[in-house]
Amino acid sequence: MFVCSCLAVTNRTVDATIASGAATVAEVTQRCGAGGRCGGCWPELQRLLEAADAQRASHRSAVA
């Protein structure tokens, strides 16, 4: 699914960018371009970042 229609960036690309260490919308934009044109996808980028944070927190608590 396209997250950023302007630059044709998919959710898989954004997820990989987040997994590689991008922690803010600005970092995602810098690394893969998503959100770099009109900014209409920023709320979705933020949602994906928050989902990744929640998943990491859940994994940490399951390991601990």
mmCIF file of the N, C-alpha and C atoms, coordinates in Angstrom:
data_MODEL
# 
_entry.id   MODEL 
# 
loop_
_atom_site.group_PDB 
_atom_site.id 
_atom_site.type_symbol 
_atom_site.label_atom_id 
_atom_site.label_alt_id 
_atom_site.label_comp_id 
_atom_site.label_asym_id 
_atom_site.label_entity_id 
_atom_site.label_seq_id 
_atom_site.pdbx_PDB_ins_code 
_atom_site.Cartn_x 
_atom_site.Cartn_y 
_atom_site.Cartn_z 
_atom_site.occupancy 
_atom_site.B_iso_or_equiv 
_atom_site.pdbx_formal_charge 
_atom_site.auth_seq_id 
_atom_site.auth_comp_id 
_atom_site.auth_asym_id 
_atom_site.auth_atom_id 
_atom_site.pdbx_PDB_model_num 
ATOM 1   N N  . MET A 1 1  ? 0.845  -1.168  0.000  1.00 0.00 ? 1  MET A N  1 
ATOM 2   C CA . MET A 1 1  ? 0.000  0.000   0.000  1.00 0.00 ? 1  MET A CA 1 
ATOM 3   C C  . MET A 1 1  ? 0.896  1.239   0.000  1.00 0.00 ? 1  MET A C  1 
ATOM 4   N N  . PHE A 1 2  ? 0.514  2.237   -0.790 1.00 0.00 ? 2  PHE A N  1 
ATOM 5   C CA . PHE A 1 2  ? 1.267  3.482   -0.805 1.00 0.00 ? 2  PHE A CA 1 
ATOM 6   C C  . PHE A 1 2  ? 0.926  4.314   0.421  1.00 0.00 ? 2  PHE A C  1 
ATOM 7   N N  . VAL A 1 3  ? 1.943  4.707   1.140  1.00 0.00 ? 3  VAL A N  1 
ATOM 8   C CA . VAL A 1 3  ? 1.793  5.629   2.262  1.00 0.00 ? 3  VAL A CA 1 
ATOM 9   C C  . VAL A 1 3  ? 1.926  7.055   1.736  1.00 0.00 ? 3  VAL A C  1 
ATOM 10  N N  . CYS A 1 4  ? 2.904  7.245   0.870  1.00 0.00 ? 4  CYS A N  1 
ATOM 11  C CA . CYS A 1 4  ? 3.166  8.554   0.259  1.00 0.00 ? 4  CYS A CA 1 
ATOM 12  C C  . CYS A 1 4  ? 2.872  8.435   -1.231 1.00 0.00 ? 4  CYS A C  1 
ATOM 13  N N  . SER A 1 5  ? 1.729  8.934   -1.633 1.00 0.00 ? 5  SER A N  1 
ATOM 14  C CA . SER A 1 5  ? 1.345  8.862   -3.044 1.00 0.00 ? 5  SER A CA 1 
ATOM 15  C C  . SER A 1 5  ? 2.204  9.775   -3.911 1.00 0.00 ? 5  SER A C  1 
ATOM 16  N N  . CYS A 1 6  ? 2.586  10.915  -3.387 1.00 0.00 ? 6  CYS A N  1 
ATOM 17  C CA . CYS A 1 6  ? 3.381  11.869  -4.176 1.00 0.00 ? 6  CYS A CA 1 
ATOM 18  C C  . CYS A 1 6  ? 4.679  11.254  -4.678 1.00 0.00 ? 6  CYS A C  1 
ATOM 19  N N  . LEU A 1 7  ? 5.324  10.483  -3.825 1.00 0.00 ? 7  LEU A N  1 
ATOM 20  C CA . LEU A 1 7  ? 6.629  9.921   -4.165 1.00 0.00 ? 7  LEU A CA 1 
ATOM 21  C C  . LEU A 1 7  ? 6.599  8.403   -4.297 1.00 0.00 ? 7  LEU A C  1 
ATOM 22  N N  . ALA A 1 8  ? 5.397  7.817   -4.282 1.00 0.00 ? 8  ALA A N  1 
ATOM 23  C CA . ALA A 1 8  ? 5.203  6.374   -4.463 1.00 0.00 ? 8  ALA A CA 1 
ATOM 24  C C  . ALA A 1 8  ? 6.021  5.547   -3.470 1.00 0.00 ? 8  ALA A C  1 
ATOM 25  N N  . VAL A 1 9  ? 5.928  5.907   -2.177 1.00 0.00 ? 9  VAL A N  1 
ATOM 26  C CA . VAL A 1 9  ? 6.631  5.174   -1.121 1.00 0.00 ? 9  VAL A CA 1 
ATOM 27  C C  . VAL A 1 9  ? 5.616  4.271   -0.423 1.00 0.00 ? 9  VAL A C  1 
ATOM 28  N N  . THR A 1 10 ? 5.948  2.996   -0.327 1.00 0.00 ? 10 THR A N  1 
ATOM 29  C CA . THR A 1 10 ? 5.022  2.025   0.261  1.00 0.00 ? 10 THR A CA 1 
ATOM 30  C C  . THR A 1 10 ? 5.218  1.881   1.769  1.00 0.00 ? 10 THR A C  1 
ATOM 31  N N  . ASN A 1 11 ? 4.240  1.245   2.388  1.00 0.00 ? 11 ASN A N  1 
ATOM 32  C CA . ASN A 1 11 ? 4.336  0.977   3.818  1.00 0.00 ? 11 ASN A CA 1 
ATOM 33  C C  . ASN A 1 11 ? 5.510  0.055   4.132  1.00 0.00 ? 11 ASN A C  1 
ATOM 34  N N  . ARG A 1 12 ? 5.852  -0.832  3.224  1.00 0.00 ? 12 ARG A N  1 
ATOM 35  C CA . ARG A 1 12 ? 6.997  -1.722  3.453  1.00 0.00 ? 12 ARG A CA 1 
ATOM 36  C C  . ARG A 1 12 ? 8.294  -0.925  3.521  1.00 0.00 ? 12 ARG A C  1 
ATOM 37  N N  . THR A 1 13 ? 8.417  0.045   2.640  1.00 0.00 ? 13 THR A N  1 
ATOM 38  C CA . THR A 1 13 ? 9.608  0.892   2.655  1.00 0.00 ? 13 THR A CA 1 
ATOM 39  C C  . THR A 1 13 ? 9.669  1.703   3.941  1.00 0.00 ? 13 THR A C  1 
ATOM 40  N N  . VAL A 1 14 ? 8.534  2.256   4.345  1.00 0.00 ? 14 VAL A N  1 
ATOM 41  C CA . VAL A 1 14 ? 8.498  3.047   5.574  1.00 0.00 ? 14 VAL A CA 1 
ATOM 42  C C  . VAL A 1 14 ? 8.794  2.154   6.777  1.00 0.00 ? 14 VAL A C  1 
ATOM 43  N N  . ASP A 1 15 ? 8.201  0.964   6.825  1.00 0.00 ? 15 ASP A N  1 
ATOM 44  C CA . ASP A 1 15 ? 8.464  0.041   7.936  1.00 0.00 ? 15 ASP A CA 1 
ATOM 45  C C  . ASP A 1 15 ? 9.944  -0.318  8.015  1.00 0.00 ? 15 ASP A C  1 
ATOM 46  N N  . ALA A 1 16 ? 10.574 -0.564  6.869  1.00 0.00 ? 16 ALA A N  1 
ATOM 47  C CA . ALA A 1 16 ? 11.995 -0.886  6.851  1.00 0.00 ? 16 ALA A CA 1 
ATOM 48  C C  . ALA A 1 16 ? 12.832 0.312   7.308  1.00 0.00 ? 16 ALA A C  1 
ATOM 49  N N  . THR A 1 17 ? 12.404 1.494   6.926  1.00 0.00 ? 17 THR A N  1 
ATOM 50  C CA . THR A 1 17 ? 13.108 2.708   7.337  1.00 0.00 ? 17 THR A CA 1 
ATOM 51  C C  . THR A 1 17 ? 13.031 2.887   8.848  1.00 0.00 ? 17 THR A C  1 
ATOM 52  N N  . ILE A 1 18 ? 11.860 2.635   9.406  1.00 0.00 ? 18 ILE A N  1 
ATOM 53  C CA . ILE A 1 18 ? 11.681 2.729   10.855 1.00 0.00 ? 18 ILE A CA 1 
ATOM 54  C C  . ILE A 1 18 ? 12.503 1.641   11.555 1.00 0.00 ? 18 ILE A C  1 
ATOM 55  N N  . ALA A 1 19 ? 12.474 0.448   11.015 1.00 0.00 ? 19 ALA A N  1 
ATOM 56  C CA . ALA A 1 19 ? 13.238 -0.660  11.610 1.00 0.00 ? 19 ALA A CA 1 
ATOM 57  C C  . ALA A 1 19 ? 14.736 -0.394  11.589 1.00 0.00 ? 19 ALA A C  1 
ATOM 58  N N  . SER A 1 20 ? 15.182 0.402   10.608 1.00 0.00 ? 20 SER A N  1 
ATOM 59  C CA . SER A 1 20 ? 16.614 0.706   10.530 1.00 0.00 ? 20 SER A CA 1 
ATOM 60  C C  . SER A 1 20 ? 17.020 1.867   11.423 1.00 0.00 ? 20 SER A C  1 
ATOM 61  N N  . GLY A 1 21 ? 16.050 2.426   12.170 1.00 0.00 ? 21 GLY A N  1 
ATOM 62  C CA . GLY A 1 21 ? 16.404 3.417   13.164 1.00 0.00 ? 21 GLY A CA 1 
ATOM 63  C C  . GLY A 1 21 ? 15.749 4.775   13.057 1.00 0.00 ? 21 GLY A C  1 
ATOM 64  N N  . ALA A 1 22 ? 14.985 5.040   12.012 1.00 0.00 ? 22 ALA A N  1 
ATOM 65  C CA . ALA A 1 22 ? 14.290 6.324   11.918 1.00 0.00 ? 22 ALA A CA 1 
ATOM 66  C C  . ALA A 1 22 ? 13.258 6.412   13.038 1.00 0.00 ? 22 ALA A C  1 
ATOM 67  N N  . ALA A 1 23 ? 13.286 7.499   13.811 1.00 0.00 ? 23 ALA A N  1 
ATOM 68  C CA . ALA A 1 23 ? 12.424 7.605   14.984 1.00 0.00 ? 23 ALA A CA 1 
ATOM 69  C C  . ALA A 1 23 ? 11.452 8.777   14.929 1.00 0.00 ? 23 ALA A C  1 
ATOM 70  N N  . THR A 1 24 ? 11.558 9.601   13.894 1.00 0.00 ? 24 THR A N  1 
ATOM 71  C CA . THR A 1 24 ? 10.654 10.741  13.749 1.00 0.00 ? 24 THR A CA 1 
ATOM 72  C C  . THR A 1 24 ? 10.208 10.817  12.299 1.00 0.00 ? 24 THR A C  1 
ATOM 73  N N  . VAL A 1 25 ? 9.138  11.579  12.071 1.00 0.00 ? 25 VAL A N  1 
ATOM 74  C CA . VAL A 1 25 ? 8.667  11.787  10.701 1.00 0.00 ? 25 VAL A CA 1 
ATOM 75  C C  . VAL A 1 25 ? 9.776  12.425  9.869  1.00 0.00 ? 25 VAL A C  1 
ATOM 76  N N  . ALA A 1 26 ? 10.489 13.376  10.428 1.00 0.00 ? 26 ALA A N  1 
ATOM 77  C CA . ALA A 1 26 ? 11.575 14.027  9.699  1.00 0.00 ? 26 ALA A CA 1 
ATOM 78  C C  . ALA A 1 26 ? 12.656 13.030  9.296  1.00 0.00 ? 26 ALA A C  1 
ATOM 79  N N  . GLU A 1 27 ? 12.991 12.097  10.169 1.00 0.00 ? 27 GLU A N  1 
ATOM 80  C CA . GLU A 1 27 ? 14.003 11.092  9.845  1.00 0.00 ? 27 GLU A CA 1 
ATOM 81  C C  . GLU A 1 27 ? 13.503 10.147  8.760  1.00 0.00 ? 27 GLU A C  1 
ATOM 82  N N  . VAL A 1 28 ? 12.229 9.757   8.836  1.00 0.00 ? 28 VAL A N  1 
ATOM 83  C CA . VAL A 1 28 ? 11.654 8.904   7.792  1.00 0.00 ? 28 VAL A CA 1 
ATOM 84  C C  . VAL A 1 28 ? 11.735 9.630   6.451  1.00 0.00 ? 28 VAL A C  1 
ATOM 85  N N  . THR A 1 29 ? 11.343 10.897  6.440  1.00 0.00 ? 29 THR A N  1 
ATOM 86  C CA . THR A 1 29 ? 11.370 11.690  5.211  1.00 0.00 ? 29 THR A CA 1 
ATOM 87  C C  . THR A 1 29 ? 12.784 11.785  4.663  1.00 0.00 ? 29 THR A C  1 
ATOM 88  N N  . GLN A 1 30 ? 13.734 12.040  5.526  1.00 0.00 ? 30 GLN A N  1 
ATOM 89  C CA . GLN A 1 30 ? 15.129 12.174  5.100  1.00 0.00 ? 30 GLN A CA 1 
ATOM 90  C C  . GLN A 1 30 ? 15.654 10.870  4.509  1.00 0.00 ? 30 GLN A C  1 
ATOM 91  N N  . ARG A 1 31 ? 15.299 9.754   5.111  1.00 0.00 ? 31 ARG A N  1 
ATOM 92  C CA . ARG A 1 31 ? 15.868 8.466   4.699  1.00 0.00 ? 31 ARG A CA 1 
ATOM 93  C C  . ARG A 1 31 ? 15.195 7.848   3.480  1.00 0.00 ? 31 ARG A C  1 
ATOM 94  N N  . CYS A 1 32 ? 13.861 7.971   3.362  1.00 0.00 ? 32 CYS A N  1 
ATOM 95  C CA . CYS A 1 32 ? 13.193 7.290   2.239  1.00 0.00 ? 32 CYS A CA 1 
ATOM 96  C C  . CYS A 1 32 ? 12.346 8.221   1.377  1.00 0.00 ? 32 CYS A C  1 
ATOM 97  N N  . GLY A 1 33 ? 12.227 9.476   1.769  1.00 0.00 ? 33 GLY A N  1 
ATOM 98  C CA . GLY A 1 33 ? 11.502 10.445  0.962  1.00 0.00 ? 33 GLY A CA 1 
ATOM 99  C C  . GLY A 1 33 ? 10.038 10.610  1.304  1.00 0.00 ? 33 GLY A C  1 
ATOM 100 N N  . ALA A 1 34 ? 9.433  9.646   1.960  1.00 0.00 ? 34 ALA A N  1 
ATOM 101 C CA . ALA A 1 34 ? 8.005  9.739   2.286  1.00 0.00 ? 34 ALA A CA 1 
ATOM 102 C C  . ALA A 1 34 ? 7.726  11.014  3.067  1.00 0.00 ? 34 ALA A C  1 
ATOM 103 N N  . GLY A 1 35 ? 6.728  11.761  2.635  1.00 0.00 ? 35 GLY A N  1 
ATOM 104 C CA . GLY A 1 35 ? 6.369  12.998  3.307  1.00 0.00 ? 35 GLY A CA 1 
ATOM 105 C C  . GLY A 1 35 ? 7.167  14.193  2.843  1.00 0.00 ? 35 GLY A C  1 
ATOM 106 N N  . GLY A 1 36 ? 8.014  14.005  1.852  1.00 0.00 ? 36 GLY A N  1 
ATOM 107 C CA . GLY A 1 36 ? 8.901  15.060  1.422  1.00 0.00 ? 36 GLY A CA 1 
ATOM 108 C C  . GLY A 1 36 ? 8.332  16.047  0.425  1.00 0.00 ? 36 GLY A C  1 
ATOM 109 N N  . ARG A 1 37 ? 7.115  15.811  -0.020 1.00 0.00 ? 37 ARG A N  1 
ATOM 110 C CA . ARG A 1 37 ? 6.559  16.748  -0.987 1.00 0.00 ? 37 ARG A CA 1 
ATOM 111 C C  . ARG A 1 37 ? 5.438  17.560  -0.352 1.00 0.00 ? 37 ARG A C  1 
ATOM 112 N N  . CYS A 1 38 ? 4.250  16.987  -0.221 1.00 0.00 ? 38 CYS A N  1 
ATOM 113 C CA . CYS A 1 38 ? 3.105  17.787  0.255  1.00 0.00 ? 38 CYS A CA 1 
ATOM 114 C C  . CYS A 1 38 ? 2.868  17.663  1.760  1.00 0.00 ? 38 CYS A C  1 
ATOM 115 N N  . GLY A 1 39 ? 3.342  16.578  2.376  1.00 0.00 ? 39 GLY A N  1 
ATOM 116 C CA . GLY A 1 39 ? 3.142  16.382  3.809  1.00 0.00 ? 39 GLY A CA 1 
ATOM 117 C C  . GLY A 1 39 ? 1.811  15.758  4.180  1.00 0.00 ? 39 GLY A C  1 
ATOM 118 N N  . GLY A 1 40 ? 1.007  15.424  3.198  1.00 0.00 ? 40 GLY A N  1 
ATOM 119 C CA . GLY A 1 40 ? -0.296 14.829  3.490  1.00 0.00 ? 40 GLY A CA 1 
ATOM 120 C C  . GLY A 1 40 ? -0.222 13.479  4.182  1.00 0.00 ? 40 GLY A C  1 
ATOM 121 N N  . CYS A 1 41 ? 0.896  12.796  4.049  1.00 0.00 ? 41 CYS A N  1 
ATOM 122 C CA . CYS A 1 41 ? 1.038  11.474  4.669  1.00 0.00 ? 41 CYS A CA 1 
ATOM 123 C C  . CYS A 1 41 ? 1.676  11.531  6.053  1.00 0.00 ? 41 CYS A C  1 
ATOM 124 N N  . TRP A 1 42 ? 2.022  12.710  6.525  1.00 0.00 ? 42 TRP A N  1 
ATOM 125 C CA . TRP A 1 42 ? 2.652  12.818  7.851  1.00 0.00 ? 42 TRP A CA 1 
ATOM 126 C C  . TRP A 1 42 ? 1.845  12.144  8.959  1.00 0.00 ? 42 TRP A C  1 
ATOM 127 N N  . PRO A 1 43 ? 0.506  12.300  8.999  1.00 0.00 ? 43 PRO A N  1 
ATOM 128 C CA . PRO A 1 43 ? -0.231 11.593  10.058 1.00 0.00 ? 43 PRO A CA 1 
ATOM 129 C C  . PRO A 1 43 ? -0.069 10.075  9.975  1.00 0.00 ? 43 PRO A C  1 
ATOM 130 N N  . GLU A 1 44 ? -0.036 9.529   8.769  1.00 0.00 ? 44 GLU A N  1 
ATOM 131 C CA . GLU A 1 44 ? 0.153  8.086   8.622  1.00 0.00 ? 44 GLU A CA 1 
ATOM 132 C C  . GLU A 1 44 ? 1.575  7.685   8.999  1.00 0.00 ? 44 GLU A C  1 
ATOM 133 N N  . LEU A 1 45 ? 2.546  8.492   8.652  1.00 0.00 ? 45 LEU A N  1 
ATOM 134 C CA . LEU A 1 45 ? 3.921  8.209   9.062  1.00 0.00 ? 45 LEU A CA 1 
ATOM 135 C C  . LEU A 1 45 ? 4.027  8.206   10.583 1.00 0.00 ? 45 LEU A C  1 
ATOM 136 N N  . GLN A 1 46 ? 3.390  9.166   11.229 1.00 0.00 ? 46 GLN A N  1 
ATOM 137 C CA . GLN A 1 46 ? 3.392  9.225   12.696 1.00 0.00 ? 46 GLN A CA 1 
ATOM 138 C C  . GLN A 1 46 ? 2.720  7.998   13.282 1.00 0.00 ? 46 GLN A C  1 
ATOM 139 N N  . ARG A 1 47 ? 1.622  7.565   12.676 1.00 0.00 ? 47 ARG A N  1 
ATOM 140 C CA . ARG A 1 47 ? 0.919  6.373   13.148 1.00 0.00 ? 47 ARG A CA 1 
ATOM 141 C C  . ARG A 1 47 ? 1.823  5.145   13.029 1.00 0.00 ? 47 ARG A C  1 
ATOM 142 N N  . LEU A 1 48 ? 2.536  5.017   11.921 1.00 0.00 ? 48 LEU A N  1 
ATOM 143 C CA . LEU A 1 48 ? 3.446  3.880   11.738 1.00 0.00 ? 48 LEU A CA 1 
ATOM 144 C C  . LEU A 1 48 ? 4.594  3.919   12.745 1.00 0.00 ? 48 LEU A C  1 
ATOM 145 N N  . LEU A 1 49 ? 5.107  5.094   13.026 1.00 0.00 ? 49 LEU A N  1 
ATOM 146 C CA . LEU A 1 49 ? 6.151  5.231   14.048 1.00 0.00 ? 49 LEU A CA 1 
ATOM 147 C C  . LEU A 1 49 ? 5.626  4.812   15.422 1.00 0.00 ? 49 LEU A C  1 
ATOM 148 N N  . GLU A 1 50 ? 4.432  5.255   15.767 1.00 0.00 ? 50 GLU A N  1 
ATOM 149 C CA . GLU A 1 50 ? 3.851  4.900   17.066 1.00 0.00 ? 50 GLU A CA 1 
ATOM 150 C C  . GLU A 1 50 ? 3.563  3.411   17.152 1.00 0.00 ? 50 GLU A C  1 
ATOM 151 N N  . ALA A 1 51 ? 3.109  2.808   16.069 1.00 0.00 ? 51 ALA A N  1 
ATOM 152 C CA . ALA A 1 51 ? 2.849  1.368   16.054 1.00 0.00 ? 51 ALA A CA 1 
ATOM 153 C C  . ALA A 1 51 ? 4.148  0.589   16.249 1.00 0.00 ? 51 ALA A C  1 
ATOM 154 N N  . ALA A 1 52 ? 5.210  1.042   15.617 1.00 0.00 ? 52 ALA A N  1 
ATOM 155 C CA . ALA A 1 52 ? 6.508  0.382   15.790 1.00 0.00 ? 52 ALA A CA 1 
ATOM 156 C C  . ALA A 1 52 ? 6.998  0.516   17.222 1.00 0.00 ? 52 ALA A C  1 
ATOM 157 N N  . ASP A 1 53 ? 6.818  1.695   17.823 1.00 0.00 ? 53 ASP A N  1 
ATOM 158 C CA . ASP A 1 53 ? 7.201  1.892   19.225 1.00 0.00 ? 53 ASP A CA 1 
ATOM 159 C C  . ASP A 1 53 ? 6.417  0.952   20.133 1.00 0.00 ? 53 ASP A C  1 
ATOM 160 N N  . ALA A 1 54 ? 5.123  0.844   19.892 1.00 0.00 ? 54 ALA A N  1 
ATOM 161 C CA . ALA A 1 54 ? 4.277  -0.032  20.706 1.00 0.00 ? 54 ALA A CA 1 
ATOM 162 C C  . ALA A 1 54 ? 4.697  -1.482  20.551 1.00 0.00 ? 54 ALA A C  1 
ATOM 163 N N  . GLN A 1 55 ? 5.035  -1.868  19.335 1.00 0.00 ? 55 GLN A N  1 
ATOM 164 C CA . GLN A 1 55 ? 5.459  -3.248  19.097 1.00 0.00 ? 55 GLN A CA 1 
ATOM 165 C C  . GLN A 1 55 ? 6.779  -3.538  19.803 1.00 0.00 ? 55 GLN A C  1 
ATOM 166 N N  . ARG A 1 56 ? 7.712  -2.588  19.751 1.00 0.00 ? 56 ARG A N  1 
ATOM 167 C CA . ARG A 1 56 ? 8.987  -2.780  20.457 1.00 0.00 ? 56 ARG A CA 1 
ATOM 168 C C  . ARG A 1 56 ? 8.766  -2.852  21.964 1.00 0.00 ? 56 ARG A C  1 
ATOM 169 N N  . ALA A 1 57 ? 7.891  -2.016  22.503 1.00 0.00 ? 57 ALA A N  1 
ATOM 170 C CA . ALA A 1 57 ? 7.606  -2.027  23.942 1.00 0.00 ? 57 ALA A CA 1 
ATOM 171 C C  . ALA A 1 57 ? 6.970  -3.354  24.338 1.00 0.00 ? 57 ALA A C  1 
ATOM 172 N N  . SER A 1 58 ? 6.076  -3.852  23.519 1.00 0.00 ? 58 SER A N  1 
ATOM 173 C CA . SER A 1 58 ? 5.424  -5.137  23.798 1.00 0.00 ? 58 SER A CA 1 
ATOM 174 C C  . SER A 1 58 ? 6.444  -6.268  23.779 1.00 0.00 ? 58 SER A C  1 
ATOM 175 N N  . HIS A 1 59 ? 7.356  -6.217  22.833 1.00 0.00 ? 59 HIS A N  1 
ATOM 176 C CA . HIS A 1 59 ? 8.383  -7.246  22.731 1.00 0.00 ? 59 HIS A CA 1 
ATOM 177 C C  . HIS A 1 59 ? 9.312  -7.196  23.943 1.00 0.00 ? 59 HIS A C  1 
ATOM 178 N N  . ARG A 1 60 ? 9.685  -5.973  24.350 1.00 0.00 ? 60 ARG A N  1 
ATOM 179 C CA . ARG A 1 60 ? 10.557 -5.831  25.527 1.00 0.00 ? 60 ARG A CA 1 
ATOM 180 C C  . ARG A 1 60 ? 9.894  -6.394  26.778 1.00 0.00 ? 60 ARG A C  1 
ATOM 181 N N  . SER A 1 61 ? 8.602  -6.119  26.960 1.00 0.00 ? 61 SER A N  1 
ATOM 182 C CA . SER A 1 61 ? 7.932  -6.600  28.171 1.00 0.00 ? 61 SER A CA 1 
ATOM 183 C C  . SER A 1 61 ? 7.740  -8.104  28.126 1.00 0.00 ? 61 SER A C  1 
ATOM 184 N N  . ALA A 1 62 ? 7.604  -8.671  26.932 1.00 0.00 ? 62 ALA A N  1 
ATOM 185 C CA . ALA A 1 62 ? 7.452  -10.128 26.816 1.00 0.00 ? 62 ALA A CA 1 
ATOM 186 C C  . ALA A 1 62 ? 8.771  -10.829 27.096 1.00 0.00 ? 62 ALA A C  1 
ATOM 187 N N  . VAL A 1 63 ? 9.893  -10.183 26.794 1.00 0.00 ? 63 VAL A N  1 
ATOM 188 C CA . VAL A 1 63 ? 11.216 -10.764 27.014 1.00 0.00 ? 63 VAL A CA 1 
ATOM 189 C C  . VAL A 1 63 ? 11.627 -10.636 28.471 1.00 0.00 ? 63 VAL A C  1 
ATOM 190 N N  . ALA A 1 64 ? 11.191 -9.566  29.114 1.00 0.00 ? 64 ALA A N  1 
ATOM 191 C CA . ALA A 1 64 ? 11.616 -9.291  30.485 1.00 0.00 ? 64 ALA A CA 1 
ATOM 192 C C  . ALA A 1 64 ? 10.976 -10.169 31.488 1.00 0.00 ? 64 ALA A C  1 
# 
